[in-house]
C-alpha cells in the first residue's frame, strides 16, 4: 500500500485561524488541505487539538469582552439580558425550578388556553 507523505501544518497558523473563528472547512482551505486532514490531525495529535483550542479560547475572550462592554454600556438591552441570564441564572433564568420533595399529595391543575 502506498501512502502519501504527511503534510506539515504550521500550528501557529492553526491557532491564528481558530482565533479568527474559522470553521474546519475555512481552516482547511487556508492551509491547503482537506477537511478530512483537519479532522484526522485533531484525532491523532494532541498538539494540533491544543492549537485549535488555544485559538478558540482567544476568540471567545474577545467576544466575551465585547459582550460585557455592550452590556455594561446599557445601550444594548439584549446583551445585558443575555449576560444576566448566563451569569446570574438563579435570578434571571427563564425557567423556574420548583422543589417537589414534599411528602404530601401534589395537586396539578391544567388550564387550557381560553378561546373566544
Secondary structure, 3 states (H helix, E strand, C coil): CCCCCCCCCCHHHHHHHHHCCCCHHHHHHHHCCCHHHHHHHHHHCHHHHHHHHHHHHHHHHHHHHHHHHHHHHCCCHHHHHHHHHHHCHHHHCCCCCCCCCCCCCCCCCCCCCCCC
